[in-house]
Amino acid sequence: MSREGYSVISKKVVHEGPVRLRIDTFNYNGKVFRKEVVEHSPSVGIIPIINNKEILLIKQFRHAVNKYLIEIPAGKIENNESPYEAAKRELAEETGYTGVLKPLTRCFLAPSYDTELMHFFVAENVSKLDNPKKMDEDENITNFVVELKDAIKYCYDGTIIDCKTVTAIFLYYFALHSNNEFKNN
C-alpha cells in the first residue's frame, strides 16, 4: 500500500494533559481533510492464566461510558519503562498477582483517531503477591476468575464488551488451540 497522494499540511496541538489532542490538516489525492487525533502513550494488556483453563479478569467502573466493564488488567507504559516492565507492574497493581509473562502480540486500539499501541502479554503460573502494590486513586477494581470457555461465551453474549479484552481472549484462545508459540513483538 502506498501513501502516494498523501501529505500533511499542519498539526496543531489543542490540548496538553495525560493525553494530547491535536487537529491535523492533510492533503489526500488533491482534497484537504481535517482530523482530530488523540496522542496516547503505548500501553499493555495482560491475560493472567490460572490452572491453564481460567482467566483472572477485573471489573471496574469506566467514567467515559458510565458503566462497570469486565476487562483484562491493562495500563499505559510509563516513561523509560519497557512493555514487559509495564505489564509486570500493571498486573501487580490491578490484581495483586504476579506471573511469568510471555508476549502475545500488539495492535493499535483505535487507529482512526488514536495513536495508542497496546502490547498484549499472557501471564502464566500466576500467584498472589504477599504485599500487593496500591492501585491508582481513581481505580475501583475487583478481581474474579472465569473459565476460558465462559470468557469466550461472555464475548459473544455482550457480558464482555471491552474491545481489548475481547481481542486478548480470542487471541489467547486461538494461540492455545493452534499450538502457536507466543512470539516476541
C-alpha positions, 0 to 999 in steps of 0.5 A, a space after each residue: 500500500 502506498 501513501 502516494 497522494 498523501 501529505 500533511 499540511 499542519 498539526 496543531 496541538 489543542 490540548 496538553 494533559 495525560 493525553 494530547 489532542 491535536 487537529 491535523 490538516 492533510 492533503 489526500 489525492 488533491 482534497 484537504 481533510 481535517 482530523 482530530 487525533 488523540 496522542 496516547 502513550 503505548 500501553 499493555 494488556 495482560 491475560 493472567 492464566 490460572 490452572 491453564 483453563 481460567 482467566 483472572 479478569 477485573 471489573 471496574 467502573 469506566 467514567 467515559 461510558 458510565 458503566 462497570 466493564 469486565 476487562 483484562 488488567 491493562 495500563 499505559 507504559 510509563 516513561 523509560 519503562 519497557 512493555 514487559 516492565 509495564 505489564 509486570 507492574 500493571 498486573 501487580 497493581 490491578 490484581 495483586 498477582 504476579 506471573 511469568 509473562 510471555 508476549 502475545 502480540 500488539 495492535 493499535 486500539 483505535 487507529 482512526 483517531 488514536 495513536 495508542 499501541 497496546 502490547 498484549 502479554 499472557 501471564 502464566 503460573 500466576 500467584 498472589 503477591 504477599 504485599 500487593 502494590 496500591 492501585 491508582 486513586 481513581 481505580 475501583 477494581 475487583 478481581 474474579 476468575 472465569 473459565 476460558 470457555 465462559 470468557 469466550 461465551 461472555 464475548 459473544 453474549 455482550 457480558 464482555 464488551 471491552 474491545 481489548 479484552 475481547 481481542 486478548 481472549 480470542 487471541 489467547 484462545 486461538 494461540 492455545 488451540 493452534 499450538 502457536 508459540 507466543 512470539 516476541 513483538 
